[in-house]
Amino acid sequence: MKKLLLFITILGIGLYYVNEKTRWITNRVYEIEDVSKKSTILLHKMEGQEHVHGFFVHIRGDIDGKANIRLYQSSKKGNLYKSEKISNHIDIKWGGDWYTDELKIEYEPLSNITHGLLSLEYAFDGI
């Protein structure tokens, strides 16, 4: 019985550590399915999560044209944090210190995009 409790404790600590390093349990995904249209996406921290201190967003997918993708610190005007022109195969990782409960991503096609898919995997670091 003691060995089983020790194993469960070690497993729990290990899963917590892996999650903190890789965020594989708390990641959420948002998909932009119609890449031919401009999109504004608001991403929020998880319910019950307090004291946000970091974030990461992994943007990946394919589009058959060119587009802008911008990251803002909040839904308010201004506060541009990052911006990139994207095309064809996309694999972008953004992250860093973050002290707000939300972030805004704007996607804007620059050419006549007819098909593709973009996936945004994201998480807010915090307590």
DSSP file (Angstrom, degrees, kcal/mol; ACC not computed):
  #  RESIDUE AA STRUCTURE BP1 BP2  ACC     N-H-->O    O-->H-N    N-H-->O    O-->H-N    TCO  KAPPA ALPHA  PHI   PSI    X-CA   Y-CA   Z-CA
    1    1 A M     >        0   0    0      0, 0.0     4,-2.3     0, 0.0     5,-0.2   0.000 360.0 360.0 360.0 -41.3    0.0    0.0    0.0
    2    2 A K  H  >  +     0   0    0      1,-0.2     4,-2.4     2,-0.2     5,-0.2   0.884 360.0  52.3 -64.2 -38.1    2.8    2.4    0.8
    3    3 A K  H  > S+     0   0    0      2,-0.2     4,-2.5     1,-0.2    -1,-0.2   0.889 108.7  50.7 -65.2 -38.3    4.5    1.7   -2.5
    4    4 A L  H  > S+     0   0    0      2,-0.2     4,-2.6     1,-0.2    -2,-0.2   0.924 111.3  47.5 -65.5 -44.8    1.2    2.4   -4.3
    5    5 A L  H  X S+     0   0    0     -4,-2.3     4,-2.4     2,-0.2    -2,-0.2   0.905 112.6  49.6 -62.4 -41.4    0.8    5.8   -2.5
    6    6 A L  H  X S+     0   0    0     -4,-2.4     4,-2.6     2,-0.2    -2,-0.2   0.920 111.5  49.1 -62.5 -43.8    4.5    6.6   -3.3
    7    7 A F  H  X S+     0   0    0     -4,-2.5     4,-2.6     2,-0.2    -2,-0.2   0.927 112.1  47.6 -61.8 -45.9    4.0    5.8   -6.9
    8    8 A I  H  X S+     0   0    0     -4,-2.6     4,-2.5     2,-0.2    -1,-0.2   0.895 112.7  49.6 -63.5 -40.7    0.8    7.9   -7.2
    9    9 A T  H  X S+     0   0    0     -4,-2.4     4,-2.4     2,-0.2     5,-0.2   0.935 113.1  45.6 -63.2 -47.3    2.5   10.8   -5.4
   10   10 A I  H  X S+     0   0    0     -4,-2.6     4,-2.5     1,-0.2    -2,-0.2   0.900 113.3  50.5 -64.0 -41.1    5.5   10.6   -7.8
   11   11 A L  H  X S+     0   0    0     -4,-2.6     4,-2.7    -5,-0.2    -2,-0.2   0.919 110.8  49.2 -62.2 -44.8    3.3   10.3  -10.8
   12   12 A G  H  X S+     0   0    0     -4,-2.5     4,-2.2     2,-0.2    -2,-0.2   0.919 112.7  46.4 -61.5 -45.2    1.2   13.3   -9.7
   13   13 A I  H  X S+     0   0    0     -4,-2.4     4,-2.4     2,-0.2    -1,-0.2   0.902 112.9  51.0 -64.3 -40.9    4.3   15.5   -9.2
   14   14 A G  H  X S+     0   0    0     -4,-2.5     4,-2.6    -5,-0.2    -2,-0.2   0.918 110.5  47.6 -63.7 -44.1    5.7   14.3  -12.5
   15   15 A L  H  X S+     0   0    0     -4,-2.7     4,-2.5     2,-0.2    -1,-0.2   0.892 111.5  51.3 -64.7 -39.4    2.5   15.2  -14.4
   16   16 A Y  H  X S+     0   0    0     -4,-2.2     4,-2.3    -5,-0.2    -2,-0.2   0.937 111.7  47.1 -61.3 -45.8    2.4   18.6  -12.7
   17   17 A Y  H  X S+     0   0    0     -4,-2.4     4,-1.9     2,-0.2    -2,-0.2   0.921 112.3  49.0 -62.4 -45.7    6.0   19.3  -13.7
   18   18 A V  H  X S+     0   0    0     -4,-2.6     4,-2.8     1,-0.2     5,-0.5   0.917 111.4  50.4 -61.3 -43.4    5.5   18.2  -17.3
   19   19 A N  H  X S+     0   0    0     -4,-2.5     4,-2.8     1,-0.2    -1,-0.2   0.911 108.9  51.4 -62.1 -42.3    2.4   20.3  -17.5
   20   20 A E  H  < S+     0   0    0     -4,-2.3    -1,-0.2     1,-0.2    -2,-0.2   0.857 117.2  39.7 -63.2 -34.8    4.3   23.4  -16.2
   21   21 A K  H  < S+     0   0    0     -4,-1.9    -2,-0.2    -5,-0.2    -1,-0.2   0.822 134.0  19.2 -84.4 -32.6    7.0   22.9  -18.8
   22   22 A T  H  < S-     0   0    0     -4,-2.8    -3,-0.2    -5,-0.2    -2,-0.2   0.599  82.4-142.5-115.8 -14.8    4.9   21.9  -21.8
   23   23 A R     X  +     0   0    0     -4,-2.8     4,-1.2    -5,-0.5    -4,-0.2   0.709  49.6 145.2  59.5  23.3    1.4   23.1  -20.9
   24   24 A W  T  4  +     0   0    0     -6,-0.3    -1,-0.1     1,-0.2    -5,-0.1   0.677  68.4  46.1 -69.9 -16.5    0.0   20.0  -22.6
   25   25 A I  T  4 S+     0   0    0     -6,-0.1    -1,-0.2     1,-0.1    -6,-0.0   0.838 117.6  39.5 -90.2 -36.9   -2.9   19.7  -20.2
   26   26 A T  T  4 S+     0   0    0     -7,-0.2    98,-0.2     2,-0.1    -2,-0.2   0.438  85.0 120.2 -96.6   0.0   -4.0   23.4  -20.1
   27   27 A N     <  -     0   0    0     -4,-1.2     2,-0.3    96,-0.1    96,-0.2  -0.349  42.5-165.6 -64.9 143.6   -3.6   24.2  -23.8
   28   28 A R  E     -A  122   0A   0     94,-2.5    94,-3.0     2,-0.0     2,-0.4  -0.906   7.5-141.7-124.9 158.9   -6.7   25.3  -25.7
   29   29 A V  E     -A  121   0A   0     -2,-0.3     2,-0.4    92,-0.2    92,-0.2  -0.967  13.4-174.5-127.8 136.4   -7.1   25.5  -29.5
   30   30 A Y  E     -A  120   0A   0     90,-2.3    90,-3.6    -2,-0.4     2,-0.5  -0.994  14.7-154.4-124.1 135.3   -8.9   28.0  -31.7
   31   31 A E  E     -A  119   0A   0     -2,-0.4     2,-0.9    88,-0.2    88,-0.2  -0.933  12.5-151.3-116.1 133.7   -9.2   27.4  -35.4
   32   32 A I  E     +A  118   0A   0     86,-3.0    86,-1.8    -2,-0.5     3,-0.2  -0.873  24.1 171.9 -95.0 102.2   -9.7   30.0  -38.1
   33   33 A E        +     0   0    0     -2,-0.9     2,-1.0     1,-0.2    83,-0.2   0.846  66.5  54.6 -85.1 -35.2  -11.6   27.9  -40.7
   34   34 A D    >   +     0   0    0      1,-0.2     3,-1.3    81,-0.1    -1,-0.2  -0.748  61.1 170.4-101.5  87.6  -12.4   30.7  -43.2
   35   35 A V  T 3   +     0   0    0     -2,-1.0    -1,-0.2    81,-0.4    78,-0.1   0.467  66.9  75.3 -77.2  -1.1   -9.0   32.2  -43.9
   36   36 A S  T 3  S+     0   0    0     78,-0.2     2,-0.3    80,-0.1    -1,-0.3   0.605  92.3  63.3 -83.5 -11.3  -10.5   34.2  -46.8
   37   37 A K  S <  S-     0   0    0     -3,-1.3     2,-0.1    71,-0.1    -3,-0.0  -0.848  91.4-103.0-117.3 150.2  -12.1   36.7  -44.3
   38   38 A K        -     0   0    0     -2,-0.3     2,-0.4    70,-0.1    70,-0.2  -0.435  43.1-166.9 -64.7 139.7  -10.7   39.1  -41.7
   39   39 A S  E     -B  107   0A   0     68,-2.5    68,-3.0    -2,-0.1     2,-0.5  -0.983  19.9-160.5-134.3 144.1  -11.0   37.7  -38.2
   40   40 A T  E     -B  106   0A   0     -2,-0.4     2,-0.5    66,-0.2    66,-0.2  -0.995  17.1-169.4-121.3 123.8  -10.6   39.1  -34.7
   41   41 A I  E     -B  105   0A   0     64,-3.2    64,-2.8    -2,-0.5     2,-0.6  -0.952   9.8-159.7-119.5 127.3  -10.1   36.6  -32.0
   42   42 A L  E     -B  104   0A   0     -2,-0.5     2,-0.4    62,-0.2    62,-0.2  -0.934  10.5-165.9-105.4 121.7  -10.2   37.3  -28.2
   43   43 A L  E     -B  103   0A   0     60,-2.9    60,-2.1    -2,-0.6     2,-0.3  -0.903   7.4-167.4-108.7 135.4   -8.4   34.7  -26.1
   44   44 A H  E     -B  102   0A   0     -2,-0.4    58,-0.2    58,-0.2    80,-0.1  -0.829  25.9 -99.9-121.7 157.1   -9.0   34.6  -22.3
   45   45 A K        -     0   0    0     56,-2.1     2,-0.1    -2,-0.3    -1,-0.1  -0.222  55.5 -84.9 -63.6 164.4   -7.4   33.0  -19.3
   46   46 A M    >   -     0   0    0     78,-0.2     3,-2.1     1,-0.1    -1,-0.1  -0.422  52.8 -91.6 -72.0 148.6   -9.1   29.8  -18.0
   47   47 A E  T 3  S+     0   0    0      1,-0.3    -1,-0.1    -2,-0.1     3,-0.1  -0.384 115.0  20.1 -60.5 133.9  -11.9   30.2  -15.5
   48   48 A G  T 3  S+     0   0    0      1,-0.3     2,-0.4    -2,-0.1    -1,-0.3   0.283  92.3 127.7  88.2 -11.1  -10.6   30.2  -12.0
   49   49 A Q    <   -     0   0    0     -3,-2.1    -1,-0.3    77,-0.0     2,-0.3  -0.658  38.2-174.1 -80.5 130.9   -7.1   31.1  -13.1
   50   50 A E        +     0   0    0     -2,-0.4    77,-1.7     1,-0.2    -4,-0.1  -0.799  50.1  25.9-121.2 163.7   -5.6   34.1  -11.3
   51   51 A H  S    S-     0   0    0     -2,-0.3    76,-0.5    76,-0.2    -1,-0.2   0.927  70.5-154.1  53.4  61.8   -2.5   36.2  -11.5
   52   52 A V  E     +C  126   0A   0     74,-0.2    74,-0.3    -3,-0.2    -1,-0.2  -0.442  26.0 164.2 -64.3 134.3   -1.6   35.7  -15.2
   53   53 A H  E     +     0   0A   0     72,-2.6    45,-0.8     1,-0.3     2,-0.3   0.331  58.6   9.9-134.2   3.2    2.2   36.2  -15.7
   54   54 A G  E     -CD 125  97A   0     71,-1.3    71,-2.7    43,-0.3    -1,-0.3  -0.985  54.1-164.5-170.3 169.5    2.8   34.7  -19.1
   55   55 A F  E     -CD 124  96A   0     41,-1.8    41,-1.8    -2,-0.3     2,-0.3  -0.970   3.8-160.5-153.1 164.3    1.3   33.3  -22.3
   56   56 A F  E     -CD 123  95A   0     67,-1.9    67,-1.8    -2,-0.3     2,-0.4  -0.962   2.9-171.8-149.5 146.7    2.1   31.3  -25.4
   57   57 A V  E     -CD 122  94A   0     37,-3.0    37,-3.0    -2,-0.3     2,-0.6  -0.997   6.0-163.5-134.3 128.8    0.5   31.0  -28.7
   58   58 A H  E     -CD 121  93A   0     63,-3.1    63,-2.5    -2,-0.4     2,-0.5  -0.951  11.0-167.9-114.2 111.6    1.5   28.5  -31.4
   59   59 A I  E     +CD 120  92A   0     33,-2.8    33,-3.1    -2,-0.6     2,-0.3  -0.871  18.3 157.1-102.9 124.2    0.0   29.4  -34.8
   60   60 A R  E     +CD 119  91A   0     59,-2.3    59,-3.0    -2,-0.5     2,-0.3  -0.991  14.2  83.2-146.9 155.3    0.2   26.8  -37.5
   61   61 A G  E     -CD 118  90A   0     29,-1.9    29,-3.3    -2,-0.3     2,-0.3  -0.977  60.8 -79.0 151.2-161.0   -1.4   25.8  -40.7
   62   62 A D  E     +CD 117  89A   0     55,-1.8    55,-2.2    -2,-0.3     2,-0.3  -0.998  29.9 178.9-141.6 141.3   -1.5   26.6  -44.4
   63   63 A I  E     -CD 116  88A   0     25,-1.9    25,-0.6    -2,-0.3     2,-0.3  -0.976  30.2-132.2-137.0 153.2   -3.0   29.3  -46.5
   64   64 A D  E    S+     0   0A   0     51,-1.5     2,-0.3    -2,-0.3    50,-0.2  -0.260  85.6  16.5-100.1  47.4   -2.8   29.8  -50.3
   65   65 A G  E    S-     0   0A   0     -2,-0.3    23,-0.9    48,-0.1     2,-0.3  -0.920  93.6 -61.4-178.4-157.1   -1.8   33.5  -50.1
   66   66 A K  E     + D   0  87A   0     -2,-0.3    44,-3.2    21,-0.2    45,-1.3  -0.891  45.6 164.4-119.1 148.2   -0.5   36.2  -47.9
   67   67 A A  E     -ED 109  86A   0     19,-2.3    19,-3.3    -2,-0.3     2,-0.4  -0.973  31.5-121.2-152.3 161.9   -1.9   37.7  -44.7
   68   68 A N  E     -ED 108  85A   0     40,-2.9    40,-2.7    -2,-0.3     2,-0.4  -0.867  21.2-168.3-102.5 143.6   -1.1   39.8  -41.6
   69   69 A I  E     -ED 107  84A   0     15,-2.4    15,-2.3    -2,-0.4     2,-0.4  -0.993   9.2-174.3-132.4 128.5   -1.5   38.4  -38.1
   70   70 A R  E     -ED 106  83A   0     36,-2.5    36,-2.3    -2,-0.4     2,-0.5  -0.934  14.7-151.1-127.5 144.9   -1.2   40.8  -35.2
   71   71 A L  E     -ED 105  82A   0     11,-3.0    10,-3.4    -2,-0.4    11,-1.5  -0.964  14.8-171.1-116.8 128.0   -1.2   40.2  -31.4
   72   72 A Y  E     -ED 104  80A   0     32,-3.3    32,-1.9    -2,-0.5     8,-0.2  -0.860  30.3-126.3-117.0 152.7   -2.5   42.9  -29.1
   73   73 A Q  S    S-     0   0    0      6,-2.1    29,-0.3    -2,-0.3     2,-0.3   0.760  88.3  -8.9 -69.9 -24.6   -2.3   43.1  -25.3
   74   74 A S  S    S-     0   0    0      2,-0.3    30,-0.2     4,-0.3    29,-0.1  -0.922  79.8 -88.0-157.6-178.7   -6.1   43.5  -24.9
   75   75 A S  S    S+     0   0    0     -2,-0.3     3,-0.1    28,-0.1    28,-0.0   0.563  93.3 102.0 -77.4  -7.4   -9.2   44.2  -26.8
   76   76 A K  S    S-     0   0    0      1,-0.1    -2,-0.3     3,-0.0    28,-0.1  -0.325  88.1 -86.8 -72.2 158.9   -8.7   47.9  -26.5
   77   77 A K  S    S+     0   0    0     -5,-0.0    -1,-0.1    -2,-0.0     2,-0.1  -0.310  95.8   8.4 -62.5 149.0   -7.4   49.9  -29.5
   78   78 A G        +     0   0    0      1,-0.1    -4,-0.3    -3,-0.1    -5,-0.1  -0.452  67.1 118.5  81.0-153.7   -3.6   50.1  -29.8
   79   79 A N        -     0   0    0      1,-0.2    -6,-2.1    -7,-0.1     2,-0.2   0.831  44.6-174.9  57.7  37.6   -1.3   48.0  -27.6
   80   80 A L  E     +D   72   0A   0     -8,-0.2    -8,-0.2     1,-0.2    -1,-0.2  -0.474  10.9 174.0 -63.7 128.4    0.2   46.1  -30.6
   81   81 A Y  E     -     0   0A   0    -10,-3.4     2,-0.3     1,-0.4    -9,-0.2   0.806  60.8  -3.4-104.6 -45.5    2.6   43.5  -29.2
   82   82 A K  E     -D   71   0A   0    -11,-1.5   -11,-3.0     2,-0.0    -1,-0.4  -0.987  56.6-174.0-148.7 154.3    3.7   41.5  -32.3
   83   83 A S  E     +D   70   0A   0     -2,-0.3     2,-0.3   -13,-0.2   -13,-0.2  -0.984   6.4 175.0-150.7 140.4    2.9   41.5  -36.0
   84   84 A E  E     -D   69   0A   0    -15,-2.3   -15,-2.4    -2,-0.3     2,-0.5  -0.998  28.8-130.4-145.5 146.9    4.0   39.2  -38.8
   85   85 A K  E     -D   68   0A   0     -2,-0.3     2,-0.3   -17,-0.2   -17,-0.2  -0.837  35.9-167.3 -89.9 133.6    3.2   38.7  -42.5
   86   86 A I  E     +D   67   0A   0    -19,-3.3   -19,-2.3    -2,-0.5     2,-0.3  -0.876  15.1 163.6-124.7 155.3    2.4   35.0  -43.2
   87   87 A S  E     -D   66   0A   0     -2,-0.3   -21,-0.2     2,-0.2   -23,-0.1  -0.974  53.0 -11.7-162.7 158.3    2.0   32.9  -46.2
   88   88 A N  E    S+D   63   0A   0    -23,-0.9   -25,-1.9   -25,-0.6     2,-0.5  -0.247 121.9  18.4  53.4-119.3    1.9   29.2  -47.4
   89   89 A H  E    S-D   62   0A   0    -27,-0.2     2,-0.4   -29,-0.0   -27,-0.2  -0.724  77.7-162.2 -87.6 126.7    3.0   27.0  -44.5
   90   90 A I  E     +D   61   0A   0    -29,-3.3   -29,-1.9    -2,-0.5     2,-0.2  -0.914  24.5 158.8-115.9 133.9    2.8   28.8  -41.1
   91   91 A D  E     +D   60   0A   0     -2,-0.4     2,-0.4   -31,-0.2   -31,-0.2  -0.669  18.7 159.9-150.9  89.4    4.5   27.7  -37.8
   92   92 A I  E     -D   59   0A   0    -33,-3.1   -33,-2.8    -2,-0.2     2,-0.5  -0.923  21.6-164.2-118.7 137.1    4.9   30.7  -35.4
   93   93 A K  E     +D   58   0A   0     -2,-0.4     2,-0.4   -35,-0.2   -35,-0.2  -0.980  10.9 178.8-122.4 120.1    5.4   30.5  -31.7
   94   94 A W  E     +D   57   0A   0    -37,-3.0   -37,-3.0    -2,-0.5     2,-0.3  -0.923  17.9 133.0-115.0 143.9    4.8   33.7  -29.6
   95   95 A G  E     +D   56   0A   0     -2,-0.4     2,-0.3   -39,-0.3   -39,-0.2  -0.977   6.8 113.2-174.3 170.0    5.2   33.9  -25.9
   96   96 A G  E     -D   55   0A   0    -41,-1.8   -41,-1.8    -2,-0.3     2,-0.1  -0.959  65.7 -13.1 151.7-166.0    6.6   35.8  -23.0
   97   97 A D  E     +D   54   0A   0     -2,-0.3     2,-0.3   -43,-0.2   -43,-0.3  -0.394  59.7 174.0 -65.1 142.9    5.6   37.8  -19.9
   98   98 A W        +     0   0    0    -45,-0.8    27,-0.1    27,-0.1    -2,-0.0  -0.946  20.6 179.4-156.5 129.0    2.0   38.8  -19.9
   99   99 A Y        +     0   0    0     -2,-0.3     2,-0.3   -46,-0.2   -47,-0.1   0.060  56.9  84.1-126.9  25.5    0.0   40.5  -17.2
  100  100 A T  S    S-     0   0    0      2,-0.1   -46,-0.1   -49,-0.1   -26,-0.0  -0.877  75.3-125.4-122.9 162.0   -3.5   40.8  -18.6
  101  101 A D  S    S+     0   0    0     -2,-0.3   -56,-2.1   -57,-0.1     2,-0.3   0.461  88.3  30.0 -86.6  -1.9   -6.3   38.3  -18.6
  102  102 A E  E     -B   44   0A   0    -29,-0.3     2,-0.3   -58,-0.2   -58,-0.2  -0.950  58.4-158.6-147.6 165.8   -6.9   38.4  -22.4
  103  103 A L  E     -B   43   0A   0    -60,-2.1   -60,-2.9    -2,-0.3     2,-0.4  -0.983  14.2-139.6-144.8 155.1   -5.2   38.9  -25.7
  104  104 A K  E     -BE  42  72A   0    -32,-1.9   -32,-3.3    -2,-0.3     2,-0.5  -0.949  11.4-167.6-119.5 134.1   -6.5   39.8  -29.1
  105  105 A I  E     -BE  41  71A   0    -64,-2.8   -64,-3.2    -2,-0.4     2,-0.5  -0.981   4.6-162.0-120.2 129.9   -5.3   38.4  -32.4
  106  106 A E  E     -BE  40  70A   0    -36,-2.3   -36,-2.5    -2,-0.5     2,-0.5  -0.946   1.5-166.0-111.7 131.1   -6.3   40.0  -35.7
  107  107 A Y  E     +BE  39  69A   0    -68,-3.0   -68,-2.5    -2,-0.5   -38,-0.2  -0.969  10.2 177.4-114.7 127.5   -6.0   38.0  -38.9
  108  108 A E  E     - E   0  68A   0    -40,-2.7   -40,-2.9    -2,-0.5     2,-0.1  -0.940  23.6-136.9-137.2 113.2   -6.2   40.0  -42.2
  109  109 A P  E     - E   0  67A   0      0, 0.0   -42,-0.3     0, 0.0   -71,-0.1  -0.433  13.9-171.5 -65.0 138.8   -5.8   38.4  -45.7
  110  110 A L        +     0   0    0    -44,-3.2     2,-0.2    -2,-0.1   -43,-0.2   0.590  69.8  30.2-104.7 -17.1   -3.7   40.6  -48.0
  111  111 A S  S    S-     0   0    0    -45,-1.3     2,-1.8     0, 0.0   -46,-0.1  -0.751 107.1 -70.5-131.4 178.7   -4.3   38.6  -51.2
  112  112 A N        -     0   0    0     -2,-0.2     2,-0.4    -3,-0.1   -76,-0.1  -0.545  56.4-174.1 -76.2  85.5   -7.2   36.6  -52.6
  113  113 A I        +     0   0    0     -2,-1.8   -48,-0.1   -77,-0.2     3,-0.1  -0.705  12.7 174.8 -84.7 128.1   -7.0   33.6  -50.3
  114  114 A T        +     0   0    0     -2,-0.4     2,-0.3     1,-0.3   -78,-0.2   0.718  59.7   7.2-107.2 -27.9   -9.3   30.8  -51.3
  115  115 A H  S    S+     0   0    0    -80,-0.1   -51,-1.5   -81,-0.1    -1,-0.3  -0.991  70.0  98.1-153.8 162.7   -8.5   27.9  -48.9
  116  116 A G  E     - C   0  63A   0     -2,-0.3   -81,-0.4   -83,-0.2     2,-0.3  -0.871  44.3-119.0 148.3-179.0   -6.5   27.0  -45.9
  117  117 A L  E     - C   0  62A   0    -55,-2.2   -55,-1.8    -2,-0.3     2,-0.4  -0.956  13.2-161.8-155.8 135.0   -6.7   26.5  -42.1
  118  118 A L  E     -AC  32  61A   0    -86,-1.8   -86,-3.0    -2,-0.3     2,-0.4  -0.981   6.4-162.6-121.5 135.9   -5.0   28.2  -39.2
  119  119 A S  E     -AC  31  60A   0    -59,-3.0   -59,-2.3    -2,-0.4     2,-0.6  -0.966   2.5-161.0-118.8 130.8   -4.9   26.7  -35.7
  120  120 A L  E     -AC  30  59A   0    -90,-3.6   -90,-2.3    -2,-0.4     2,-0.5  -0.925   5.4-171.0-114.2 106.7   -4.0   28.7  -32.6
  121  121 A E  E     +AC  29  58A   0    -63,-2.5   -63,-3.1    -2,-0.6     2,-0.3  -0.849  23.1 167.3 -94.1 130.3   -2.9   26.6  -29.7
  122  122 A Y  E     +AC  28  57A   0    -94,-3.0   -94,-2.5    -2,-0.5     2,-0.3  -0.952  22.8 177.3-146.7 160.1   -2.7   28.9  -26.6
  123  123 A A  E     - C   0  56A   0    -67,-1.8   -67,-1.9    -2,-0.3     2,-0.5  -0.963  22.2-136.2-158.6 149.1   -2.3   29.0  -22.8
  124  124 A F  E     - C   0  55A   0     -2,-0.3     2,-0.4   -69,-0.2   -69,-0.3  -0.930  22.8-137.3-104.2 131.1   -2.0   31.6  -20.2
  125  125 A D  E     + C   0  54A   0    -71,-2.7   -72,-2.6    -2,-0.5   -71,-1.3  -0.718  51.7 104.5 -85.3 137.8    0.6   31.0  -17.5
  126  126 A G  E       C   0  52A   0     -2,-0.4   -74,-0.2   -74,-0.3   -75,-0.2  -0.982 360.0 360.0 173.3-175.7   -0.6   31.8  -14.0
  127  127 A I              0   0    0    -77,-1.7   -76,-0.2   -76,-0.5   -75,-0.1   0.403 360.0 360.0 -98.2 360.0   -1.8   30.5  -10.7
